[in-house]
Amino acid sequence: MDHNDKVEQLEQRILRLEREVAELKQLEMQRRQASPPPVSPNRTAPPPPSGSPFTPPPPTSNWQDAYVNAPPPKGNYNARPQAQPQSGPFAGAQRPPVQAPYTPPVPKPPKDWEHLIARVWLPRVFIVVLILGIVWGFIAVVKAGYLSEPIRCILGVLVAAILYWLGEREVSKERPALGKVLLGGSIAILILSIVASYLLYDLLPFIFAFLLYIGALVFGVYIALSQRSQSIVGITLIAGYLAPVLIAPDDPNLWIFAGFETIFSAVMLVVAMKYSFRVSYILAFALLHITLGLSMIWYGFSVQNVVAVLIQHAVILAISVLWKKRSTSMQLGVLFTSFAFVGGWLTIYYLDGSETGARWMIAILSLMYSILYASGIQKRTPVGIAYPAMAIFGWFLLLNMIPNFPARMAVILVEGTLAFLLALRFRNKLQLVLACIVYAYALLATLFVPIERFWSASAFNWLILLITIPAIYQIIGKWVHSEDKVYSSLYRKRYILMWAEAILGLIYLSQLVHVASRFQNADVRHLSLSSAWIIYAILIIVIGMVVQKSKLRIIGILFIFFTLLKIIFIDLPDISIGVRAILFIILGVVGLGLSRLFYKRRDNNGQPPSQEPPLEANIPTNNPERSYESSTAPLDNRSADVPPASPDKPKHNDDLS
């Protein structure tokens, strides 16, 4: 049988198989559309009627055609393999998959700005305005002498009761926005009245006033929770924080003032976290610092402010440790911001003259967060991310509070490098940002302090700077990869560190040369500096060749050109002709030698200096066998270092005979 005949028969069989597959698909679709009769799971399907499109063609004499056109073997085609037996009249029948009906997405209704402004925010804003008006009107009436001191406090309680009744009435009439605001205002007026009765008029003893204050807070929290209203909590927060500030006497007891504020802050933080009031949690943290800042403006700085913020930070830390399941990014932000504010208050305390106390407090906090980080508590939670960042920030503050420590910047550079390593090792973005800030601070502080002596703190700081930059480069190369989705840009741009290292190294070397030759004449100074630059450029090129970094070699070449420009535009006007000759001879020899070194390196790597094609490649040939062999010869058999043998030259000496 001819080869073409075999191909033709194969094509005919393929066409026949395609027709049969199409007929099978059509029959299956018809069977699914019709209601199938009840069939037992183990009963085979009946044979197809004669004349149907599924009837196989008669067998042919060729055994291949008989095999291809043979009917399929008998079997249960309706039962699915590895399926549980079904019960019912349609047991064993294949059912099409049930598709859920398409439901179009419900469009969002347009935002009702009138409702949002008039019913939600209007009462919230103006209840604060009303409270401030009542307080200032109360003060004006008191100054006019119309009311006695007990009557003033009783009137405040009565106003609070009226606002409470109105709020309950509005809530019962299904006007909850206005009713909740009135309830919050009643709590605010009640707290103001209790604080005024003690701070202004001294009508109540401290214990009784303190118990009433705590009772008012508990009552406000009860109302807020019963109404599930964060607005009531917010109004209670504003009133509780600002009440001691607005009605404080001229010479208050700052311990009592700070105690009121601290207790109120702790209670509201716990309540806000327990009932997931996010906005109230942030307000409970921020308003304490605002009120303490106002008190510092009016009464001056005091240690009571530091104690208050430390207690509040301890409460926030305890909440973050105890409520592990509710650890969120909001808690992370509040915890880290609280520690930053504590650091600010301790810095003010340090500048105020209490250096030892501030250093001890910040050291204890830094050590505590270092232990929390090392112990692995909440390592996988958002709050746990803040522990190493706060430890870094705390040690940074402590180092800046140590007096007479000349090598401070070197230690901070090492701290920033270690923080950079841990941040990339454990994928901590917050710690990475803080490590960059700490390192940049130490870098700038080192740059702005020139080197005046060989053995000095500034020279040591410069040396540590030049050591830590390549260390960070190696850290990025080890812990970050080009496929990293988060830090890929950091990996791609790490070559900037090579440029920074080269430039800073040149500045460092120039300062050392200046210190060594500052008592010499101008010729010696210029010659020494230019020679040092040339040696430095050669060293960079050699290092680039050893580590196979093309960017380092490019930097060295650019430094050679930069040295030439320096000699031309800076050195020539001030040096003698002999020194000029020496500099230009040295620079010319170095440039030619480096060029020769690059040629040698290319030859050693198997790359010819010239990229021109060989002459034989351009010579046409009329020998078809030679052309076929040259085009089909495997390239892998040719060595990159050995050129192919020329056909015009014999391979062995025996060919000469």
Salt bridges, closest charged atoms under 4 A:
GLU28 OE2 - ARG31 NH2 2.80
GLU28 OE2 - ARG32 NE 3.40
ASP65 OD1 - ARG13 NE 2.94
GLU170 OE2 - ARG169 NH1 3.89
GLU170 OE1 - ARG175 NE 2.53
ASP484 OD2 - ARG427 NH2 2.84
ASP571 OD1 - HIS526 ND1 2.63
ASP571 OD2 - LYS566 NZ 2.74
ASP574 OD2 - HIS526 NE2 3.88
